[in-house]
């Protein structure tokens, strides 16, 4: 069945569509109705149904013949460690650690914060929570104490599960001192902390509060205790995930159990075109939504082998590590951020390191998390010789809003577009009056309510903020806060966040459109365009560029070419006259460029150090580069 038939089928009978998809999930009890439009903020999916996410990820596969198939591969080029777990082995680990949680007083509905690096124990802890109906909240390992403290106070966990350290290229980050300070800062005090001791750093444990992971697990093993799955309502929470880069009180995105499983299972074949038994790799971290959805839950729900990777696209040890992992573990499909490929391209522009590995089994590359500029897409297509698909979704949705449904019908790729709306999403481009704009015109990308299964039903303990943040500005729609346009064929083009649409002398212009032009320069590895305050025009664009390795030309010469390229492509109306070469761009650990922080520096506004920033020193580099050009106020 082709894409348009599937999409039209959903639109004509949405409840029948999702009821059919739900047959792929094992239920203890079926729903009272597929969708209740009167429940909570905009309706709820599968109310009345009983299920368990861990059972669907592990137990049913063991029972149905996948016990000896590899479920999880841990690959850490940073430490040199590798480890594999079959479905049976992973089930044993999870059921045992779930017994540890239960012994610590964790019950259905209790919260557990998981503050860990990309190691198997993070996955085990998440699934163990799901097994007994506890609600996990994963906080990226190494988050600053004050940021962790706000999450402790919001989630009020009974227990925190952590590791003694995280390991980055060239440095080891001790987690326990950060955790201790966070607990000192927080009003809410967890009863227990479970610490997985890594050999690089051994944490000091506080008597009566802190316990060693291995000791607790061994105790349960010796007693033979394993926790059974606890049935929960489909509408019960599975996890809370706090959005990155928040200021003040964090926004806790809530994910339920039933709809989450139905939607994620549907995506693995229909969007990513992978079959049970194949290896799927999401090169992310469990602290981000990509890690939740596509390292842990979706691959295991569908019987795939998934990879948890503790490394970087470059520097661990080189720009060929992705190809080594794909070759060694026989990866069929890779999902990563465009920034990873920009980093690889910068270090190895000719893709020479690919020739060292057998990539014959690799079928598809999927990019998301940051706008995929056409140049990076074309480079990946040219070097890898496989389809490369950009797709767009958010922490709030948990899966693809617009993408290329490779398992239904691979659609023609339009560089710069994340392709078309997925079933479940009625995407409309709106103006400030909540009226749909003509095709080809830029506006606020919005989704007509109700949202499909797996999307957030609300924010944790904050219904009012949910309504204010997502539902009020465009009544009847979910506000994505992304701006862009849709062409005559329904292809969606994400150009920027809505606050990155700048007003230059009365003209509304997209910084994303300018970035697309700048990125087309052959000497440029990556770029960011921001709007900065200007007394005459209101705002003017400023471009920041990072050059490819090995470029020996004068930066000022390249900057002049970039200015001319934007002038030729977009016109004098863009008022693009500022291009600045910098050694690197400030990013979150998931690879998103911190454009908002850069703009605040340029405009002399007070800014808060983003909790998710990869390297705070980069902001000083940006500030220095601006000062040289007389920009930083």
N, C-alpha and C positions, 0 to 999 in steps of 0.2 A: 504494500500500500504506500502510495507516495505522500510526501509531506502535506500538501494542501488538503488531501482527503482526510488525513489524520487530524490536522488542525481544525478543519471544518466539522469533523465528527465530534471533537471535543466541544466546539462552540455551540453546536446544535443540542448536545446532550451531555453537559459537563458531569453530572452525577453518574450517569451510566459509564462514561469514560473512566472516571477514577474508581468506580466499583469494579470494573474489569481489571484495572491495574492492581487493585488490592488483592486479587486472587493469587498474586505471586508471594504474598505474605501469609505466614501461619498465624492464626488467631485462636485465642482460647474461647472467645465469644464474639460473634459478629455484631455490627453496629445497629443501633436503633434506626438510624437514617444515615445516608451517606454524608449529607451536609445539612446543618441546622443554621439557617440564615439569621436566626434571632439570638443566637448565643454570643456572649461576650461582645467584642468590638465590631466585628464585621461578619461573624459566623464561625462555626467550628466544623472540622472534618471528622467523620466517623465517631460521633458521640455515642457512648454506650458500649463501644467495643472494648474487649480486654485483650492485651497482647504483652509481649516482652521483647525489647530490641535485642538484647544479648542472645536470647534463644534463637532468634532469626539469623543472627550473625554467626553463631557457632553451633549450638546443640543440634539444630535441624540438619546441618551439613554433615556432622558426624554420624547422625542417624541414617542419612541418605547416601552414604558411600564416599564421603570426602574426608574421612578421618585421617588418612595418610597423605592427603594433598597438602602442600605448603600453603599456609594461610598468611604468614607474616615473615618478611625478610628485613632484618636490621643490617644496614650497611653504613659504617662510620669511617670514612677516609681520614677523619681527624684523629681518631684513636687507633685505627687499623683493625677494629673489631668487626666481626660479622657473625650473625646468628640467625637461624631459621626456626620457625615453629610450624608444625603441622596443625591442622584444625583440631585434632585431638589434644595435642600438647598445649595449644593456646587455650582451649577450653579448660584443661586441668589447671593451668596457671590462673585463669580468670576466676574459676569457681573457688579456688583456694584463697585468692586474695579477697574475694567477696566474703568468704568466711572470716577473714581478718577484719574487714569492715564491720561485719555483723557483730563480731566479738567486741569491737570498740563502741558498740551502741548505735551504729548507723542503721536506720530503718527507712522504709519507704517514705519519700518526701523530704528527707534530711538532705542538706547540702554538703558537698565535699569539694573543696578547692584543690585543684591539681596544678602544682607549680613545678614543672619539670622540663627538661630538655627533650630533644628528639631521640628517645630511647624506648625500647619495648615496654618498659614498666609504665610509661605514660599511657600507652594503648591498653595495657592490662588494667590499669586503674579505672580508665573510662568505662570499659566494658564491665568491670566488676560493679561499678556504681549502677549501670543500667540493669545488671542482673538482679539486684535486690531493690530496684525502684528508687534508689537515691538519685539526687540531681547533681550532676557534676558541673563545675565551672573551671575550665582550664584557663590559667593565666600564664602567658608566655614566660618561661623561665628567665630570670634575670631582670624582670620588671623592677623599677625603682620601688623602694619601700613604701613611699607615700601613695603610689598608684596601687600597689598591692593592698595597702590598708583600706583604701576606699572600696575596693572590691570585697574585702573581708567584711566591712561594715554593711555593705549592701546585700551580700548573699547570706550573711550570718552562718558560716559553716560550722558544723560540729567538729570536723576534722580537716586538716590540710595534709596532703600527700606531696612530698617533695623529694628532690635528690640533693646530694651534698654539693654538686657543682654542675655547671654547664661548661662546654669547651668550645671556644671559638678559635679560628686560626691565629696562633701566636699567643693566646691567652686563655687562662682558666678563670672562670667566674664562680666564686664560692657563693652558693645560694643561701646557706643557713644564716649567715649574718644579716642578709637582706630580709629574710623571713622573720628573724627575731626582731629586727627593727620595725617591720611592718606590724607585727603583733603588738609591740610596745605602743605604736602610734594609734592602733585601732581601738575603738570603743568595745567592739565585740571581741571576745576571747575564745578561740577554738579550744575544745577540751583536749584534743590530742593532735600531734604531728607524727606522721610516719615518714621516715627518712631512708631513701635508698642510697647507701654509701657507695660512691664510685671510687676507684682506686687512685684517681688523680688528686682528690681531696677527701679527707675524712672529717666529717662534721662533728662538733661537740654537741652531745645530746643533753637536754635539760631533764633531770630526773623528775618523773611523775607526769611529764607532758610529752616528751619526745621518745619515739620507739624506732628501733632498727627494722627496716622492711624485711630483711632476710631472716632475722630472728623470729619475727611474727609469723612469716610464711612457714618456716620450718616447724614451729609449734603446731600449726594447723595440719601440716603434712603428717607429722608424727601421730596426731590424734585421729587422722583420717577424715577430718572435717572439710566438707565442701558445701558451698551454699547453692541451693536450688534457685531456679528463676522465680521471681515474684510477679504474678500477673498485675499489670497496671492498666488504667484506662488509656485509650488511645489519645485522649486529650490531656493526660497527665504530663508534666514537664519531664523531658529527658535531660536537657542541659540548659545552662545560662552561659552566654558568651558575650563578654563586654566589648563594645565597639572600640576600636583603637583610636588613639588621638583625641579622646574626649577631655574636656576641661570641666572642673567641678565634679558633680555627681555623675558617675559613669552610667551609660545606657546598657542595661542588661537584656540583650536579645534572648527571648525565650523560644525554645524549640520543643514541640510535643513529640510523643512516641509514634503514634499510628500514622498520621499523615506524612511524617518525616520518612518513615520506612517505605511507604508506598511510592512517594515521589522519587526518592533516591534510587530505589530498585529499578524504577522505570527508566531512569536516565542512563544507566550503565550500558544497556544494549541500544537504546534508541538515540542517544546523543553521542556516546563514546564508542559505540560499536565494538564492545568487548564481550566475550562469551565466558561463561563459567569455566574455571580452570586456567584462564589466561592471566598473564601478569600485567597489572595496571600500576603505574607509578605516578603519584602526585608529589612532585618535588616541592614540598611546603613543610610547614611545621604544625604540630598538633595544636599550637596556640592560636592558629587562625582558623577561619571557617573552612577553608579548603582542606586543612588537615582533618577537621571533624568529619566533613562530608566525604572526602575522597582519599584520605589515608585510612581512616578507621571504618566508617559505617557503610558507605555504598559498596566498596569492593567486597567486604565480608558478607553483606546481605546477599550478594549475587554469586558467592562462591568463587571469587577471584583470589589470586595471590597479590598481596599489597606490599609496598616497600616503605619503611621508615628510614629516611636518609639523614644522617648527621654530617652535613658537609655544606659546601658552597659550590656554585657553578664554576668559579675560578678560584685558584689558590689552594685547593685540597686534592691533589697537589697542583693541578693545572687546569686549563680550559677544556680538557678532554675527559674530565671525570664523569660527565653525563653520559658520554658515549661508552665509557667503560662499564657503568652500571647497566645501561641498556643492553649491551652485548653480553655481559656476564650473567645477568638474571633473566635474559630473554624477554625483555619488556615489549609488549605489543603496542601500548599507547602511553604517552607521557603528557602530563598536565603540569604546566609551570607558568610562571609570570613572565611577561615580555622582558622585564628588566634583566632576568637571568640570561636571556639570549642576547640582549644588548651587551652584557658583560662578556659573554663568550665571544661575540663578534669583535669586540674591542681588543681582546687578547689574541684572538686567532682569526683575523679578518678573512683569510682564504679558506678557513675550515680544514686546514691540513691535518689536525689531530683526529678528525673523523676517520681518516684512512687507516688508523692503527687498530680499528675495531670492526667486528662483524656486526653490521646493523641490518642484515638481511631480513630479520624477523620483525623489525620495527615498522609499524603501519601508519601511525597518525600522531601528530603533535597538536595539542590543544593549549591555547594561551588565554589567560584571564588574570584579573587583579589590578591591571593598569592598562590604559588604552594601548593597543598594539599598533604602533606606527607601521604604515605600509612597507617602509624600507626594511624593517626588521623581519616582517613576514616574508617578503620576497627573498631576503637573504637565507632564511631558514628553508624555504621551499627549494631554492636553488642548490643548497649544499646537502640537504637531507634526502631530496628526491621523494618526499612523501607529502600527503596533504597536510596543510597547516591551517588550523581553524581558530580564529579569534572567537571568544564568546564572552558574554557579559552577564554577571549576576552580582549579588551583594551578600554581606553577612546576614542581612535581614531575611533574605529569601532562602538561602541554603543550597540553591541549585539554579540552573541556567534560566535567565529571563529571555534572552535572545541568543541564539547560537545556530550552528549548522548541524542538523540532525543526521549525523553520518550513518547511524544504524537504520534509519527510515529511508532516507534518500539524500546522498551527498549533493548539496546544492552548489552552483557555481560560486566561487569565492570572489567577493569584491573587496579589494584591499582597502582597509579603513573602516569596514563594516563588520559588526558582529553577527551579521546575517539576519535571521528572521525570528519572530516571536515563537516561543515554544508553547505547546498546548498547556492551557492553564493561565496564560498571560494575554490579556487583551491590551496591547500597548497602544497608547495614543499620545500624540505630541500636542501639548496645550500651551495657550498663551496665558498672560497674567489674569485674564478674565475667565479662565477654565473653559475656553472654547478651543476646539481642535483646529490647528493651523493647517494650511495647504501642504501637500506633499512637497518636500524639498526645503521647507522653511524650518529654521531652528526654533525650538521651544523647549518646554519642560517635559522630559520624558516621564510619562505617568502610566500606571496600570489600573484599569477599571476594576473595581471591587466586585466580587470577593477575590482575594488572593488564593492561589491554589494550595494544595497540601504541602506541608513542610515550611511554608512561610511563617514568620513570627505571628502568633495570635495577639501578642501584646509585649510590653516590657515587664521585666520582673518587678512586681510590687509597684507598678507605676502606670496604670491605665491612662491617666490624664496626660502624662508626658507622651505616651504612645500616640494618643489622638492629636496632640499639638504638633508632634514631630512629623507625623506621616499622613494624617487623614484630613486635617482641617483646611489647609491651604487650597486644596483642590477637592471640594466635596464630591464624594462618590468614587474617588480615586486614591491610590497609594502614591505618595510623592517619593520618587526615587532620588531626588536632588541631583540627578544627572541631566545634562542638556545635550540636545542633538536634533537629528531630523530623521525622517523616514522617506525613502524614495518611492517612486510609483510602483515598484515591485514588492514593497513591504520590507525592504532591507533597512535595518536600523543602523544609524551612524552615531555613536557616542562621541561627542566632541570634547566635553569637559564637565566638571561639576557646575551646577547652576551658578555658584558664586565665582566661577572662572569665566563667565561671560562678562566682558568688560565693555564699558561705555566710553568710546573715543569720540569726543565732539558730537555726541548725539547718535553715533552709530554703534549698534550692539554687535560686537565681534567675538568670535570664539578663539580663545587661546589655543585650543586643540587644533583648530584649522591651521594656525600659524606654525605650531609644532610639527605638523605633518609636512609642511614645506621645508622647514629647517632641517628636519631629519633626513630629507632627501639629498643633502650634501654628502658627497662621497667620503669626505674626511671626518665626518661627525659620527661619533658612537652613540650619543644620546643627548637629549636637550630638554629644557623646560622653558616655557614662556609664561610670564606672569604679567598682570596689569598693575602698574604702580601709579600713585597719585600724581596728578599734573595740574597746576593752577589754571592753565589755559584750556586744556582739552578735557579735564576731568580725570581721565586715565590714559596712560600710554603703555604699550607693550614693551617688555624687556625680555630678551632671549639669553639664556645661559646654555653654553655648549661645552661638551666634553669631546675631545678629539680622539680619534682612533690611535692605538699604539703604532709607533713608527712614523707618524706624520711629522715631516721636517720643515714644513712651511711656517712662515710667520703667522701667529694667531690673528694679528690685525688684518692681514690679507684675507683670511678665511671669514672673519667677522664682516668685512665689507661685502664679500660675496653673498653671505647669508642675508644681509639687509637688502641687497638688490634682488635676491630670489623672492623674498616675501613681497617686495614692491611689485615685481613682475607678475607674481601669481595672484595676490589679493588686491594690490593696487595701493595708491598713495593714501587711501582712506584709512588703512591700517595704522599709519603713522609709526611704522616699525623702523626705528633708527638706532636702537640699542642692542648690541650683541656682545656678550662678555664670555671669554673663554675661562673655564674653571677646571681644576683637576678632577672634581667629582661633584655629584649632586647629593643633597641630603635626602635620605630615604628612610622609610620604616623598615623593619626587619622583614616585612613581606614584600618589599620592593616598590612601594608607592612613593613617588616623589612628593616631598613636603612643600608644595607650592604655596600653601597658605602661610606657612611660617616664613618663607622667603619674602612674600609680599609684605608681611608685617615688619620685617627687618628693613626693607626698602622704604616703607612709609613711616618708619620711626615709631611704630606702635609697640606697646608692651606685649610680649608673647611669653608663653609658658613652654619650657622645654618639652617637646612631645615625648610621651612615655614610651612610644614604640620606635624612637629614632635608633638607627643602626650604629651611628658614630656621632656623638654630639660635637666633636671637633670640626666636622664639616661646616656647621653653621658659622663658625669663626672664619673659615676659609671664604665662605660666600660673603660674609660681612666685609672682609678685607677687600675682596674683588669689587664689591659695590663701592666701597670708600674710595678706591683708586679712581673710579669713574665718577665720583661725586654723587652717588645715589643714596647710600645709607644715611638716613637723617639722624 
